[in-house]
Amino acid sequence: MKTLRSLLITGLILSTIACPTLLAADAAEKSSWKPLMDGKTLNGWHPVGDGKWTVENGSFVGRANKEKLYGLLVSDKPFGDFTVRFKFKCLTGDSGFYIRTIIEPPEKAHGLQIQVGPPNTGTGGIYESYGRKWIPAKPAAEDEKKYLKPDDWNDMTIAAHGGHIVVHVNGIQSTELKNDPGRPEGHFALQMHAGCVMEVQFKEIEIQD
């Protein structure tokens, strides 16, 4: 009985010590994420090209109707090494989240695009526009089905540190790129593909850098 009582007391003491430590670690992890949108305005971002970007219910919403030019929403600031996370919903068309990109007028985004789109578009894969195209390869349709939620909100996390880039969609790794020789710094850009009927939404964009 004494042994059991001692074990219970020891367990209570350890849990009392551990709880504040775990709470502090959780608070530190949350505070390390910085929002890149205020949910009310386009502050911190600027539109380029065709289509229209608005803010609705806390989300960036892009709409276009078979426009000639791509529609981009570009971050004012450039970023180098980072982890960025956000939620997306692509109802129609073909979209993406560019990292380390530069814009060539009028609306060419040169950089790595992490695909965002409906099923069978390679969501979660990495595509280099005006360059190598799919790298290392377009996600297979059967793999995409394991992590993409069509017509619903999805979570995406992109970790880019040096030439090592890892993408997760809804907690599942969708692609990994190692030793990439590409640009070390550039802007983020949300994409609406030219020639498509578009409706895409992004919200809760946050960064660790």
C-alpha positions in Angstrom: 0.0 0.0 0.0 2.8 2.4 0.9 4.5 1.6 -2.4 1.4 2.4 -4.4 0.9 5.6 -2.4 4.5 6.6 -3.0 4.1 6.0 -6.7 0.9 8.1 -6.9 2.5 10.9 -5.0 5.6 10.8 -7.3 3.3 10.8 -10.3 1.4 13.8 -9.1 4.7 15.7 -8.4 6.1 14.9 -11.9 2.8 15.9 -13.6 2.8 19.1 -11.7 6.3 19.9 -12.8 5.7 18.7 -16.4 2.5 20.6 -17.0 3.9 24.2 -16.8 6.8 23.1 -18.9 4.5 21.7 -21.6 2.2 24.7 -21.5 5.2 27.0 -21.8 6.6 25.0 -24.8 3.1 25.1 -26.5 2.8 28.9 -25.9 6.3 29.4 -27.3 5.5 27.3 -30.4 2.3 29.3 -31.0 4.0 32.7 -30.5 6.7 31.8 -33.1 4.0 31.8 -35.9 3.5 35.3 -37.3 0.4 36.1 -39.4 0.9 37.4 -43.0 -2.7 38.6 -43.4 -5.1 40.5 -41.1 -8.2 38.9 -42.4 -9.8 42.2 -43.3 -7.7 43.9 -45.9 -5.0 43.1 -48.6 -2.4 44.9 -46.4 1.0 43.3 -47.0 0.0 42.0 -50.4 -0.6 43.6 -53.9 -2.5 42.2 -56.9 -0.8 41.7 -60.3 -2.4 40.7 -63.6 -6.0 39.9 -64.3 -8.9 38.7 -62.1 -9.9 40.2 -58.8 -8.7 39.5 -55.3 -11.0 40.4 -52.3 -11.2 39.7 -48.6 -14.3 37.8 -47.5 -14.9 36.2 -44.1 -11.3 36.4 -43.2 -10.0 34.9 -46.5 -8.3 36.1 -49.6 -10.6 35.2 -52.4 -9.5 35.1 -56.1 -12.1 35.1 -58.9 -11.5 35.2 -62.7 -13.4 34.3 -65.8 -11.0 32.9 -68.5 -8.7 35.9 -68.3 -5.8 36.5 -70.7 -3.3 37.1 -67.9 -2.6 35.2 -64.7 -3.9 36.8 -61.6 -1.4 37.0 -58.7 -1.6 38.3 -55.2 2.1 39.0 -54.3 3.6 39.6 -50.8 5.1 43.0 -50.4 8.1 41.5 -48.5 10.5 38.8 -49.8 11.4 35.7 -47.7 14.4 33.4 -47.7 14.3 30.4 -45.3 11.0 29.8 -43.6 8.1 27.5 -42.8 4.8 28.8 -44.0 1.4 27.4 -43.3 -2.1 28.2 -44.5 -5.6 26.9 -45.4 -6.8 26.7 -49.0 -9.9 25.8 -50.9 -10.0 25.7 -54.7 -13.5 25.4 -56.0 -12.8 25.9 -59.7 -9.7 26.4 -61.9 -6.0 25.9 -61.2 -4.0 27.7 -58.5 -0.8 27.7 -56.5 1.3 29.2 -53.8 4.6 30.6 -55.1 7.7 30.8 -52.9 10.9 32.7 -53.6 9.4 34.2 -56.7 10.2 37.4 -58.7 7.6 39.0 -61.0 8.5 39.7 -64.6 6.0 42.3 -66.0 3.2 42.1 -66.8 2.5 39.0 -64.6 5.1 36.2 -65.1 6.0 34.6 -61.7 9.5 33.1 -61.8 9.9 30.7 -59.0 8.7 27.5 -57.4 4.9 27.0 -57.3 3.4 24.6 -54.9 0.3 23.4 -56.7 -3.2 24.1 -55.3 -6.2 22.8 -57.2 -9.1 20.3 -57.6 -8.4 16.6 -57.8 -5.9 15.3 -60.4 -4.1 18.6 -60.8 -1.1 17.6 -58.7 -2.0 19.5 -55.5 1.0 19.4 -53.1 3.5 19.0 -55.9 6.2 21.6 -56.8 6.2 23.2 -60.3 8.8 25.6 -61.6 7.1 28.0 -64.0 9.0 28.9 -67.1 11.7 26.4 -66.0 11.9 22.8 -65.0 8.2 22.2 -64.6 7.3 19.4 -62.1 10.2 18.8 -59.7 11.0 16.1 -58.7 7.7 14.8 -60.1 4.0 15.5 -60.2 2.1 13.7 -57.4 0.3 10.6 -58.7 -3.5 10.8 -58.7 -3.8 7.9 -56.2 -1.4 9.6 -53.8 -3.2 12.9 -54.1 -6.5 11.2 -53.1 -4.9 10.3 -49.7 -4.5 13.9 -48.6 -6.7 16.2 -50.6 -10.2 17.2 -49.5 -12.0 18.4 -52.7 -14.3 21.4 -52.3 -13.3 21.8 -48.7 -10.6 23.6 -46.6 -7.2 21.9 -46.7 -4.1 22.7 -44.6 -0.8 23.1 -46.3 2.7 23.6 -44.7 5.8 24.4 -46.8 9.2 24.3 -45.2 12.0 25.8 -47.2 15.4 25.9 -45.8 18.2 26.3 -48.2 17.7 23.9 -51.1 15.6 21.6 -48.9 11.8 22.0 -49.5 9.2 19.8 -47.9 5.4 20.1 -48.4 2.6 18.6 -46.3 -1.1 18.6 -47.1 -3.4 17.9 -44.2 -0.5 16.4 -42.3 0.7 14.1 -45.0 3.9 14.7 -46.9 3.1 15.3 -50.5 6.6 16.1 -51.9 10.2 16.7 -50.9 12.9 18.5 -52.9 16.5 18.2 -51.9 19.6 20.2 -52.8 17.6 22.6 -55.1 19.9 25.2 -56.8 17.1 27.7 -57.1 16.8 31.3 -55.9 17.5 31.7 -52.1 15.0 34.5 -51.6 11.9 36.0 -53.2 8.2 36.8 -52.7 5.2 34.7 -51.9 2.4 34.8 -54.6 -1.0 33.3 -54.7 -2.0 32.3 -58.2 -5.1 32.3 -60.5 -4.3 30.5 -63.7 -5.0 32.3 -67.0 -7.8 30.9 -69.2 -9.7 29.4 -66.3 -13.0 30.1 -64.5 -11.5 30.6 -61.1 -12.5 30.7 -57.5 -9.8 30.0 -54.9 -9.5 31.0 -51.3 -6.6 31.2 -48.8 -6.8 32.0 -45.1 -4.7 31.9 -41.9 -1.4 32.4 -43.7 1.3 32.3 -41.1 5.1 32.1 -41.1 8.0 30.9 -39.0 11.3 32.4 -40.2 
